Amino acid sequence: MYVKGEFVRWYKPKYIVSETPIGGPLPTTPYDPVALRNAFEKAVVRRMMSDVPWGVLLSGGLDSSLVASIASRHIKR
């Protein structure tokens, strides 16, 4: 039976052991935009460490634009 808003797994392969949603359990902490921003910026800066020049490919989406903005801001420092 389908309940609106409930996760229903229609295909159950043998390698799936638990009934948790794909990607693991749902988060229990409340949304914190400052923590999200800090984690995202740290992730971008961490991947900028290189011995060779690097570039950014823009797809026109929000995520690549944010990565390019953070990289640009960090490289100016």
MIFIKOL-448475 format. One record per atom (N, C-alpha, C, O, CB): residue number from 1; atom name; x, y, z. Coordinates in nm, 2 decimals, m for minus. Glycine has a CB too. Example, Ala and Ser with C-alpha at 12.3 -4.5 7.8 and 13.67 -1.06 7.14 Angstrom:
BEGIN
r num:1&atome:N&xx:1.32&yy:m0.57&zz:0.78
r num:1&atome:CA&xx:1.23&yy:m0.45&zz:0.78
r num:1&atome:C&xx:1.32&yy:m0.33&zz:0.78
r num:1&atome:O&xx:1.42&yy:m0.33&zz:0.85
r num:1&atome:CB&xx:1.13&yy:m0.45&zz:0.90
r num:2&atome:N&xx:1.28&yy:m0.22&zz:0.71
r num:2&atome:CA&xx:1.37&yy:m0.11&zz:0.71
r num:2&atome:C&xx:1.29&yy:0.00&zz:0.79
r num:2&atome:O&xx:1.34&yy:0.11&zz:0.80
r num:2&atome:CB&xx:1.41&yy:m0.06&zz:0.57
//
This chain:
BEGIN
r num:1&atome:N&xx:0.08&yy:m0.12&zz:0.00
r num:1&atome:CA&xx:0.00&yy:0.00&zz:0.00
r num:1&atome:C&xx:0.09&yy:0.12&zz:0.00
r num:1&atome:O&xx:0.19&yy:0.13&zz:0.07
r num:1&atome:CB&xx:m0.10&yy:0.00&zz:0.12
r num:2&atome:N&xx:0.05&yy:0.22&zz:m0.08
r num:2&atome:CA&xx:0.13&yy:0.34&zz:m0.09
r num:2&atome:C&xx:0.07&yy:0.45&zz:m0.01
r num:2&atome:O&xx:m0.05&yy:0.48&zz:m0.01
r num:2&atome:CB&xx:0.14&yy:0.39&zz:m0.24
r num:3&atome:N&xx:0.16&yy:0.51&zz:0.07
r num:3&atome:CA&xx:0.12&yy:0.63&zz:0.16
r num:3&atome:C&xx:0.19&yy:0.75&zz:0.11
r num:3&atome:O&xx:0.31&yy:0.75&zz:0.09
r num:3&atome:CB&xx:0.15&yy:0.60&zz:0.31
r num:4&atome:N&xx:0.12&yy:0.86&zz:0.08
r num:4&atome:CA&xx:0.18&yy:0.98&zz:0.02
r num:4&atome:C&xx:0.29&yy:1.03&zz:0.11
r num:4&atome:O&xx:0.27&yy:1.04&zz:0.23
r num:4&atome:CB&xx:0.07&yy:1.08&zz:0.00
r num:5&atome:N&xx:0.41&yy:1.06&zz:0.05
r num:5&atome:CA&xx:0.52&yy:1.11&zz:0.13
r num:5&atome:C&xx:0.61&yy:1.01&zz:0.19
r num:5&atome:O&xx:0.70&yy:1.04&zz:0.26
r num:5&atome:CB&xx:0.47&yy:1.20&zz:0.23
r num:6&atome:N&xx:0.57&yy:0.88&zz:0.18
r num:6&atome:CA&xx:0.65&yy:0.77&zz:0.24
r num:6&atome:C&xx:0.74&yy:0.71&zz:0.13
r num:6&atome:O&xx:0.70&yy:0.69&zz:0.02
r num:6&atome:CB&xx:0.56&yy:0.67&zz:0.30
r num:7&atome:N&xx:0.86&yy:0.67&zz:0.17
r num:7&atome:CA&xx:0.95&yy:0.61&zz:0.08
r num:7&atome:C&xx:0.91&yy:0.46&zz:0.06
r num:7&atome:O&xx:0.90&yy:0.38&zz:0.15
r num:7&atome:CB&xx:1.10&yy:0.61&zz:0.13
r num:8&atome:N&xx:0.89&yy:0.42&zz:m0.07
r num:8&atome:CA&xx:0.85&yy:0.28&zz:m0.10
r num:8&atome:C&xx:0.96&yy:0.23&zz:m0.19
r num:8&atome:O&xx:0.98&yy:0.28&zz:m0.30
r num:8&atome:CB&xx:0.71&yy:0.28&zz:m0.16
r num:9&atome:N&xx:1.02&yy:0.12&zz:m0.15
r num:9&atome:CA&xx:1.12&yy:0.05&zz:m0.24
r num:9&atome:C&xx:1.05&yy:m0.06&zz:m0.32
r num:9&atome:O&xx:1.00&yy:m0.16&zz:m0.26
r num:9&atome:CB&xx:1.24&yy:m0.01&zz:m0.15
r num:10&atome:N&xx:1.04&yy:m0.04&zz:m0.45
r num:10&atome:CA&xx:0.96&yy:m0.13&zz:m0.53
r num:10&atome:C&xx:1.05&yy:m0.25&zz:m0.57
r num:10&atome:O&xx:1.00&yy:m0.36&zz:m0.59
r num:10&atome:CB&xx:0.91&yy:m0.07&zz:m0.66
r num:11&atome:N&xx:1.18&yy:m0.23&zz:m0.58
r num:11&atome:CA&xx:1.27&yy:m0.34&zz:m0.62
r num:11&atome:C&xx:1.36&yy:m0.36&zz:m0.50
r num:11&atome:O&xx:1.43&yy:m0.27&zz:m0.45
r num:11&atome:CB&xx:1.35&yy:m0.30&zz:m0.75
r num:12&atome:N&xx:1.37&yy:m0.49&zz:m0.46
r num:12&atome:CA&xx:1.46&yy:m0.52&zz:m0.34
r num:12&atome:C&xx:1.56&yy:m0.62&zz:m0.39
r num:12&atome:O&xx:1.54&yy:m0.74&zz:m0.38
r num:12&atome:CB&xx:1.37&yy:m0.58&zz:m0.23
r num:13&atome:N&xx:1.68&yy:m0.57&zz:m0.43
r num:13&atome:CA&xx:1.79&yy:m0.66&zz:m0.47
r num:13&atome:C&xx:1.84&yy:m0.73&zz:m0.35
r num:13&atome:O&xx:1.83&yy:m0.69&zz:m0.23
r num:13&atome:CB&xx:1.90&yy:m0.58&zz:m0.54
r num:14&atome:N&xx:1.91&yy:m0.84&zz:m0.37
r num:14&atome:CA&xx:1.96&yy:m0.93&zz:m0.27
r num:14&atome:C&xx:2.07&yy:m0.86&zz:m0.19
r num:14&atome:O&xx:2.10&yy:m0.89&zz:m0.07
r num:14&atome:CB&xx:2.01&yy:m1.06&zz:m0.32
r num:15&atome:N&xx:2.15&yy:m0.76&zz:m0.25
r num:15&atome:CA&xx:2.26&yy:m0.70&zz:m0.18
r num:15&atome:C&xx:2.21&yy:m0.59&zz:m0.08
r num:15&atome:O&xx:2.29&yy:m0.54&zz:0.00
r num:15&atome:CB&xx:2.35&yy:m0.64&zz:m0.28
r num:16&atome:N&xx:2.08&yy:m0.55&zz:m0.08
r num:16&atome:CA&xx:2.03&yy:m0.45&zz:0.01
r num:16&atome:C&xx:1.99&yy:m0.53&zz:0.14
r num:16&atome:O&xx:1.91&yy:m0.62&zz:0.14
r num:16&atome:CB&xx:1.90&yy:m0.38&zz:m0.05
r num:17&atome:N&xx:2.06&yy:m0.49&zz:0.25
r num:17&atome:CA&xx:2.04&yy:m0.56&zz:0.38
r num:17&atome:C&xx:1.94&yy:m0.49&zz:0.46
r num:17&atome:O&xx:1.85&yy:m0.55&zz:0.52
r num:17&atome:CB&xx:2.18&yy:m0.57&zz:0.45
r num:18&atome:N&xx:1.95&yy:m0.36&zz:0.47
r num:18&atome:CA&xx:1.86&yy:m0.28&zz:0.55
r num:18&atome:C&xx:1.75&yy:m0.21&zz:0.47
r num:18&atome:O&xx:1.75&yy:m0.21&zz:0.35
r num:18&atome:CB&xx:1.93&yy:m0.18&zz:0.64
r num:19&atome:N&xx:1.65&yy:m0.16&zz:0.55
r num:19&atome:CA&xx:1.54&yy:m0.09&zz:0.48
r num:19&atome:C&xx:1.56&yy:0.06&zz:0.49
r num:19&atome:O&xx:1.46&yy:0.13&zz:0.47
r num:19&atome:CB&xx:1.41&yy:m0.13&zz:0.55
r num:20&atome:N&xx:1.68&yy:0.11&zz:0.52
r num:20&atome:CA&xx:1.70&yy:0.25&zz:0.52
r num:20&atome:C&xx:1.70&yy:0.31&zz:0.38
r num:20&atome:O&xx:1.73&yy:0.24&zz:0.29
r num:20&atome:CB&xx:1.84&yy:0.28&zz:0.59
r num:21&atome:N&xx:1.67&yy:0.43&zz:0.36
r num:21&atome:CA&xx:1.67&yy:0.50&zz:0.23
r num:21&atome:C&xx:1.81&yy:0.49&zz:0.17
r num:21&atome:O&xx:1.91&yy:0.49&zz:0.24
r num:21&atome:CB&xx:1.62&yy:0.64&zz:0.24
r num:22&atome:N&xx:1.81&yy:0.50&zz:0.04
r num:22&atome:CA&xx:1.94&yy:0.50&zz:m0.03
r num:22&atome:C&xx:2.02&yy:0.62&zz:0.02
r num:22&atome:O&xx:1.97&yy:0.73&zz:0.02
r num:22&atome:CB&xx:1.92&yy:0.50&zz:m0.18
r num:23&atome:N&xx:2.15&yy:0.60&zz:0.05
r num:23&atome:CA&xx:2.23&yy:0.70&zz:0.10
r num:23&atome:C&xx:2.24&yy:0.71&zz:0.25
r num:23&atome:O&xx:2.32&yy:0.79&zz:0.31
r num:23&atome:CB&xx:2.18&yy:0.83&zz:0.05
r num:24&atome:N&xx:2.18&yy:0.62&zz:0.32
r num:24&atome:CA&xx:2.19&yy:0.61&zz:0.46
r num:24&atome:C&xx:2.07&yy:0.67&zz:0.53
r num:24&atome:O&xx:1.97&yy:0.71&zz:0.47
r num:24&atome:CB&xx:2.31&yy:0.68&zz:0.51
r num:25&atome:N&xx:2.07&yy:0.67&zz:0.66
r num:25&atome:CA&xx:1.96&yy:0.73&zz:0.74
r num:25&atome:C&xx:1.94&yy:0.88&zz:0.72
r num:25&atome:O&xx:2.04&yy:0.95&zz:0.68
r num:25&atome:CB&xx:1.98&yy:0.70&zz:0.89
r num:26&atome:N&xx:1.82&yy:0.92&zz:0.74
r num:26&atome:CA&xx:1.80&yy:1.07&zz:0.72
r num:26&atome:C&xx:1.86&yy:1.14&zz:0.84
r num:26&atome:O&xx:1.87&yy:1.09&zz:0.95
r num:26&atome:CB&xx:1.64&yy:1.09&zz:0.72
r num:27&atome:N&xx:1.91&yy:1.27&zz:0.81
r num:27&atome:CA&xx:1.97&yy:1.35&zz:0.91
r num:27&atome:C&xx:1.87&yy:1.38&zz:1.03
r num:27&atome:O&xx:1.75&yy:1.40&zz:1.00
r num:27&atome:CB&xx:2.03&yy:1.47&zz:0.86
r num:28&atome:N&xx:1.93&yy:1.39&zz:1.15
r num:28&atome:CA&xx:1.85&yy:1.42&zz:1.26
r num:28&atome:C&xx:1.87&yy:1.56&zz:1.31
r num:28&atome:O&xx:1.80&yy:1.62&zz:1.39
r num:28&atome:CB&xx:1.87&yy:1.32&zz:1.37
r num:29&atome:N&xx:1.98&yy:1.63&zz:1.27
r num:29&atome:CA&xx:2.01&yy:1.76&zz:1.31
r num:29&atome:C&xx:1.93&yy:1.86&zz:1.23
r num:29&atome:O&xx:1.90&yy:1.84&zz:1.11
r num:29&atome:CB&xx:2.16&yy:1.79&zz:1.29
r num:30&atome:N&xx:1.90&yy:1.97&zz:1.29
r num:30&atome:CA&xx:1.82&yy:2.08&zz:1.21
r num:30&atome:C&xx:1.91&yy:2.14&zz:1.11
r num:30&atome:O&xx:2.03&yy:2.14&zz:1.12
r num:30&atome:CB&xx:1.76&yy:2.18&zz:1.31
r num:31&atome:N&xx:1.84&yy:2.20&zz:1.01
r num:31&atome:CA&xx:1.91&yy:2.27&zz:0.90
r num:31&atome:C&xx:1.99&yy:2.39&zz:0.96
r num:31&atome:O&xx:1.93&yy:2.48&zz:1.03
r num:31&atome:CB&xx:1.82&yy:2.32&zz:0.79
r num:32&atome:N&xx:2.12&yy:2.41&zz:0.93
r num:32&atome:CA&xx:2.20&yy:2.52&zz:0.97
r num:32&atome:C&xx:2.27&yy:2.57&zz:0.85
r num:32&atome:O&xx:2.37&yy:2.52&zz:0.81
r num:32&atome:CB&xx:2.30&yy:2.47&zz:1.09
r num:33&atome:N&xx:2.22&yy:2.69&zz:0.80
r num:33&atome:CA&xx:2.28&yy:2.74&zz:0.67
r num:33&atome:C&xx:2.43&yy:2.78&zz:0.69
r num:33&atome:O&xx:2.51&yy:2.77&zz:0.60
r num:33&atome:CB&xx:2.20&yy:2.86&zz:0.62
r num:34&atome:N&xx:2.46&yy:2.83&zz:0.81
r num:34&atome:CA&xx:2.60&yy:2.87&zz:0.83
r num:34&atome:C&xx:2.70&yy:2.75&zz:0.83
r num:34&atome:O&xx:2.80&yy:2.76&zz:0.77
r num:34&atome:CB&xx:2.61&yy:2.95&zz:0.97
r num:35&atome:N&xx:2.66&yy:2.64&zz:0.90
r num:35&atome:CA&xx:2.74&yy:2.52&zz:0.90
r num:35&atome:C&xx:2.75&yy:2.46&zz:0.75
r num:35&atome:O&xx:2.86&yy:2.41&zz:0.72
r num:35&atome:CB&xx:2.68&yy:2.41&zz:0.99
r num:36&atome:N&xx:2.64&yy:2.47&zz:0.68
r num:36&atome:CA&xx:2.64&yy:2.42&zz:0.54
r num:36&atome:C&xx:2.74&yy:2.50&zz:0.46
r num:36&atome:O&xx:2.82&yy:2.45&zz:0.38
r num:36&atome:CB&xx:2.50&yy:2.42&zz:0.48
r num:37&atome:N&xx:2.73&yy:2.63&zz:0.47
r num:37&atome:CA&xx:2.82&yy:2.72&zz:0.39
r num:37&atome:C&xx:2.97&yy:2.70&zz:0.43
r num:37&atome:O&xx:3.05&yy:2.69&zz:0.34
r num:37&atome:CB&xx:2.79&yy:2.87&zz:0.42
r num:38&atome:N&xx:3.00&yy:2.69&zz:0.56
r num:38&atome:CA&xx:3.14&yy:2.66&zz:0.60
r num:38&atome:C&xx:3.19&yy:2.53&zz:0.55
r num:38&atome:O&xx:3.30&yy:2.52&zz:0.51
r num:38&atome:CB&xx:3.14&yy:2.66&zz:0.76
r num:39&atome:N&xx:3.11&yy:2.42&zz:0.56
r num:39&atome:CA&xx:3.15&yy:2.29&zz:0.51
r num:39&atome:C&xx:3.17&yy:2.30&zz:0.36
r num:39&atome:O&xx:3.27&yy:2.24&zz:0.31
r num:39&atome:CB&xx:3.04&yy:2.19&zz:0.55
r num:40&atome:N&xx:3.09&yy:2.36&zz:0.29
r num:40&atome:CA&xx:3.10&yy:2.37&zz:0.14
r num:40&atome:C&xx:3.23&yy:2.45&zz:0.10
r num:40&atome:O&xx:3.30&yy:2.41&zz:0.01
r num:40&atome:CB&xx:2.98&yy:2.44&zz:0.08
r num:41&atome:N&xx:3.25&yy:2.56&zz:0.17
r num:41&atome:CA&xx:3.37&yy:2.64&zz:0.14
r num:41&atome:C&xx:3.50&yy:2.56&zz:0.18
r num:41&atome:O&xx:3.60&yy:2.56&zz:0.10
r num:41&atome:CB&xx:3.37&yy:2.77&zz:0.22
r num:42&atome:N&xx:3.50&yy:2.49&zz:0.29
r num:42&atome:CA&xx:3.62&yy:2.41&zz:0.33
r num:42&atome:C&xx:3.64&yy:2.30&zz:0.22
r num:42&atome:O&xx:3.75&yy:2.27&zz:0.19
r num:42&atome:CB&xx:3.60&yy:2.35&zz:0.46
r num:43&atome:N&xx:3.53&yy:2.24&zz:0.17
r num:43&atome:CA&xx:3.55&yy:2.13&zz:0.07
r num:43&atome:C&xx:3.61&yy:2.19&zz:m0.06
r num:43&atome:O&xx:3.69&yy:2.12&zz:m0.12
r num:43&atome:CB&xx:3.41&yy:2.07&zz:0.04
r num:44&atome:N&xx:3.57&yy:2.30&zz:m0.10
r num:44&atome:CA&xx:3.62&yy:2.36&zz:m0.22
r num:44&atome:C&xx:3.77&yy:2.40&zz:m0.20
r num:44&atome:O&xx:3.85&yy:2.37&zz:m0.29
r num:44&atome:CB&xx:3.54&yy:2.49&zz:m0.26
r num:45&atome:N&xx:3.80&yy:2.46&zz:m0.09
r num:45&atome:CA&xx:3.94&yy:2.51&zz:m0.07
r num:45&atome:C&xx:4.03&yy:2.38&zz:m0.05
r num:45&atome:O&xx:4.14&yy:2.39&zz:m0.10
r num:45&atome:CB&xx:3.94&yy:2.59&zz:0.06
r num:46&atome:N&xx:3.98&yy:2.28&zz:0.01
r num:46&atome:CA&xx:4.06&yy:2.16&zz:0.03
r num:46&atome:C&xx:4.10&yy:2.10&zz:m0.11
r num:46&atome:O&xx:4.21&yy:2.04&zz:m0.12
r num:46&atome:CB&xx:3.98&yy:2.05&zz:0.11
r num:47&atome:N&xx:4.01&yy:2.11&zz:m0.21
r num:47&atome:CA&xx:4.04&yy:2.05&zz:m0.34
r num:47&atome:C&xx:4.12&yy:2.14&zz:m0.43
r num:47&atome:O&xx:4.16&yy:2.11&zz:m0.54
r num:47&atome:CB&xx:3.91&yy:2.02&zz:m0.41
r num:48&atome:N&xx:4.15&yy:2.26&zz:m0.38
r num:48&atome:CA&xx:4.23&yy:2.36&zz:m0.46
r num:48&atome:C&xx:4.38&yy:2.34&zz:m0.43
r num:48&atome:O&xx:4.46&yy:2.40&zz:m0.50
r num:48&atome:CB&xx:4.19&yy:2.50&zz:m0.42
r num:49&atome:N&xx:4.42&yy:2.26&zz:m0.33
r num:49&atome:CA&xx:4.56&yy:2.24&zz:m0.31
r num:49&atome:C&xx:4.62&yy:2.15&zz:m0.42
r num:49&atome:O&xx:4.59&yy:2.03&zz:m0.43
r num:49&atome:CB&xx:4.58&yy:2.16&zz:m0.17
r num:50&atome:N&xx:4.71&yy:2.21&zz:m0.50
r num:50&atome:CA&xx:4.77&yy:2.15&zz:m0.61
r num:50&atome:C&xx:4.90&yy:2.20&zz:m0.64
r num:50&atome:O&xx:4.93&yy:2.32&zz:m0.61
r num:50&atome:CB&xx:4.67&yy:2.16&zz:m0.73
r num:51&atome:N&xx:4.99&yy:2.12&zz:m0.70
r num:51&atome:CA&xx:5.12&yy:2.17&zz:m0.75
r num:51&atome:C&xx:5.11&yy:2.22&zz:m0.89
r num:51&atome:O&xx:5.21&yy:2.28&zz:m0.94
r num:51&atome:CB&xx:5.22&yy:2.06&zz:m0.74
r num:52&atome:N&xx:5.00&yy:2.21&zz:m0.96
r num:52&atome:CA&xx:4.99&yy:2.25&zz:m1.10
r num:52&atome:C&xx:4.87&yy:2.35&zz:m1.11
r num:52&atome:O&xx:4.79&yy:2.35&zz:m1.02
r num:52&atome:CB&xx:4.97&yy:2.13&zz:m1.19
r num:53&atome:N&xx:4.87&yy:2.43&zz:m1.21
r num:53&atome:CA&xx:4.76&yy:2.52&zz:m1.23
r num:53&atome:C&xx:4.62&yy:2.44&zz:m1.24
r num:53&atome:O&xx:4.62&yy:2.33&zz:m1.29
r num:53&atome:CB&xx:4.78&yy:2.61&zz:m1.35
r num:54&atome:N&xx:4.52&yy:2.50&zz:m1.20
r num:54&atome:CA&xx:4.39&yy:2.44&zz:m1.21
r num:54&atome:C&xx:4.29&yy:2.53&zz:m1.27
r num:54&atome:O&xx:4.31&yy:2.65&zz:m1.28
r num:54&atome:CB&xx:4.34&yy:2.39&zz:m1.07
r num:55&atome:N&xx:4.18&yy:2.48&zz:m1.31
r num:55&atome:CA&xx:4.07&yy:2.56&zz:m1.37
r num:55&atome:C&xx:3.94&yy:2.51&zz:m1.33
r num:55&atome:O&xx:3.92&yy:2.41&zz:m1.26
r num:55&atome:CB&xx:4.08&yy:2.55&zz:m1.53
r num:56&atome:N&xx:3.83&yy:2.59&zz:m1.36
r num:56&atome:CA&xx:3.70&yy:2.55&zz:m1.32
r num:56&atome:C&xx:3.61&yy:2.55&zz:m1.45
r num:56&atome:O&xx:3.62&yy:2.64&zz:m1.53
r num:56&atome:CB&xx:3.64&yy:2.66&zz:m1.22
r num:57&atome:N&xx:3.54&yy:2.44&zz:m1.46
r num:57&atome:CA&xx:3.44&yy:2.43&zz:m1.58
r num:57&atome:C&xx:3.30&yy:2.47&zz:m1.53
r num:57&atome:O&xx:3.25&yy:2.42&zz:m1.43
r num:57&atome:CB&xx:3.44&yy:2.29&zz:m1.63
r num:58&atome:N&xx:3.24&yy:2.57&zz:m1.60
r num:58&atome:CA&xx:3.11&yy:2.61&zz:m1.56
r num:58&atome:C&xx:3.01&yy:2.55&zz:m1.65
r num:58&atome:O&xx:3.01&yy:2.56&zz:m1.77
r num:58&atome:CB&xx:3.11&yy:2.77&zz:m1.56
r num:59&atome:N&xx:2.91&yy:2.49&zz:m1.59
r num:59&atome:CA&xx:2.80&yy:2.43&zz:m1.66
r num:59&atome:C&xx:2.68&yy:2.52&zz:m1.67
r num:59&atome:O&xx:2.59&yy:2.50&zz:m1.75
r num:59&atome:CB&xx:2.76&yy:2.30&zz:m1.60
r num:60&atome:N&xx:2.69&yy:2.63&zz:m1.60
r num:60&atome:CA&xx:2.58&yy:2.73&zz:m1.59
r num:60&atome:C&xx:2.48&yy:2.70&zz:m1.48
r num:60&atome:O&xx:2.39&yy:2.78&zz:m1.46
r num:60&atome:CB&xx:2.50&yy:2.72&zz:m1.72
r num:61&atome:N&xx:2.51&yy:2.59&zz:m1.40
r num:61&atome:CA&xx:2.42&yy:2.56&zz:m1.29
r num:61&atome:C&xx:2.47&yy:2.63&zz:m1.16
r num:61&atome:O&xx:2.57&yy:2.70&zz:m1.16
r num:61&atome:CB&xx:2.42&yy:2.41&zz:m1.27
r num:62&atome:N&xx:2.39&yy:2.62&zz:m1.06
r num:62&atome:CA&xx:2.42&yy:2.69&zz:m0.94
r num:62&atome:C&xx:2.54&yy:2.63&zz:m0.87
r num:62&atome:O&xx:2.62&yy:2.71&zz:m0.82
r num:62&atome:CB&xx:2.30&yy:2.69&zz:m0.84
r num:63&atome:N&xx:2.55&yy:2.50&zz:m0.87
r num:63&atome:CA&xx:2.67&yy:2.44&zz:m0.80
r num:63&atome:C&xx:2.80&yy:2.48&zz:m0.86
r num:63&atome:O&xx:2.89&yy:2.51&zz:m0.78
r num:63&atome:CB&xx:2.65&yy:2.29&zz:m0.80
r num:64&atome:N&xx:2.82&yy:2.48&zz:m0.99
r num:64&atome:CA&xx:2.95&yy:2.51&zz:m1.05
r num:64&atome:C&xx:2.97&yy:2.66&zz:m1.03
r num:64&atome:O&xx:3.09&yy:2.70&zz:m1.02
r num:64&atome:CB&xx:2.95&yy:2.47&zz:m1.20
r num:65&atome:N&xx:2.87&yy:2.74&zz:m1.03
r num:65&atome:CA&xx:2.89&yy:2.89&zz:m1.01
r num:65&atome:C&xx:2.93&yy:2.91&zz:m0.87
r num:65&atome:O&xx:3.02&yy:3.00&zz:m0.85
r num:65&atome:CB&xx:2.75&yy:2.96&zz:m1.04
r num:66&atome:N&xx:2.88&yy:2.84&zz:m0.77
r num:66&atome:CA&xx:2.92&yy:2.86&zz:m0.63
r num:66&atome:C&xx:3.07&yy:2.82&zz:m0.61
r num:66&atome:O&xx:3.14&yy:2.88&zz:m0.54
r num:66&atome:CB&xx:2.83&yy:2.78&zz:m0.54
r num:67&atome:N&xx:3.10&yy:2.70&zz:m0.68
r num:67&atome:CA&xx:3.24&yy:2.66&zz:m0.67
r num:67&atome:C&xx:3.34&yy:2.76&zz:m0.73
r num:67&atome:O&xx:3.44&yy:2.79&zz:m0.67
r num:67&atome:CB&xx:3.26&yy:2.52&zz:m0.74
r num:68&atome:N&xx:3.30&yy:2.81&zz:m0.84
r num:68&atome:CA&xx:3.39&yy:2.91&zz:m0.91
r num:68&atome:C&xx:3.40&yy:3.04&zz:m0.83
r num:68&atome:O&xx:3.51&yy:3.10&zz:m0.82
r num:68&atome:CB&xx:3.34&yy:2.94&zz:m1.05
r num:69&atome:N&xx:3.29&yy:3.08&zz:m0.76
r num:69&atome:CA&xx:3.29&yy:3.20&zz:m0.68
r num:69&atome:C&xx:3.38&yy:3.18&zz:m0.56
r num:69&atome:O&xx:3.46&yy:3.27&zz:m0.52
r num:69&atome:CB&xx:3.15&yy:3.23&zz:m0.64
r num:70&atome:N&xx:3.37&yy:3.07&zz:m0.49
r num:70&atome:CA&xx:3.45&yy:3.04&zz:m0.37
r num:70&atome:C&xx:3.60&yy:3.03&zz:m0.41
r num:70&atome:O&xx:3.68&yy:3.08&zz:m0.34
r num:70&atome:CB&xx:3.40&yy:2.91&zz:m0.30
r num:71&atome:N&xx:3.62&yy:2.96&zz:m0.52
r num:71&atome:CA&xx:3.76&yy:2.95&zz:m0.57
r num:71&atome:C&xx:3.82&yy:3.08&zz:m0.60
r num:71&atome:O&xx:3.94&yy:3.11&zz:m0.57
r num:71&atome:CB&xx:3.77&yy:2.85&zz:m0.69
r num:72&atome:N&xx:3.75&yy:3.17&zz:m0.67
r num:72&atome:CA&xx:3.79&yy:3.30&zz:m0.71
r num:72&atome:C&xx:3.82&yy:3.38&zz:m0.58
r num:72&atome:O&xx:3.92&yy:3.45&zz:m0.57
r num:72&atome:CB&xx:3.69&yy:3.37&zz:m0.79
r num:73&atome:N&xx:3.73&yy:3.38&zz:m0.49
r num:73&atome:CA&xx:3.75&yy:3.46&zz:m0.36
r num:73&atome:C&xx:3.87&yy:3.41&zz:m0.29
r num:73&atome:O&xx:3.94&yy:3.49&zz:m0.23
r num:73&atome:CB&xx:3.62&yy:3.45&zz:m0.28
r num:74&atome:N&xx:3.89&yy:3.27&zz:m0.28
r num:74&atome:CA&xx:4.00&yy:3.22&zz:m0.21
r num:74&atome:C&xx:4.14&yy:3.25&zz:m0.28
r num:74&atome:O&xx:4.24&yy:3.27&zz:m0.21
r num:74&atome:CB&xx:3.99&yy:3.07&zz:m0.19
r num:75&atome:N&xx:4.14&yy:3.25&zz:m0.41
r num:75&atome:CA&xx:4.27&yy:3.27&zz:m0.48
r num:75&atome:C&xx:4.32&yy:3.41&zz:m0.47
r num:75&atome:O&xx:4.43&yy:3.44&zz:m0.48
r num:75&atome:CB&xx:4.25&yy:3.23&zz:m0.63
r num:76&atome:N&xx:4.22&yy:3.50&zz:m0.44
r num:76&atome:CA&xx:4.26&yy:3.64&zz:m0.43
r num:76&atome:C&xx:4.33&yy:3.67&zz:m0.29
r num:76&atome:O&xx:4.40&yy:3.77&zz:m0.28
r num:76&atome:CB&xx:4.13&yy:3.73&zz:m0.44
r num:77&atome:N&xx:4.31&yy:3.58&zz:m0.20
r num:77&atome:CA&xx:4.37&yy:3.60&zz:m0.06
r num:77&atome:C&xx:4.51&yy:3.57&zz:m0.06
r num:77&atome:O&xx:4.58&yy:3.59&zz:0.04
r num:77&atome:CB&xx:4.30&yy:3.51&zz:0.04
//
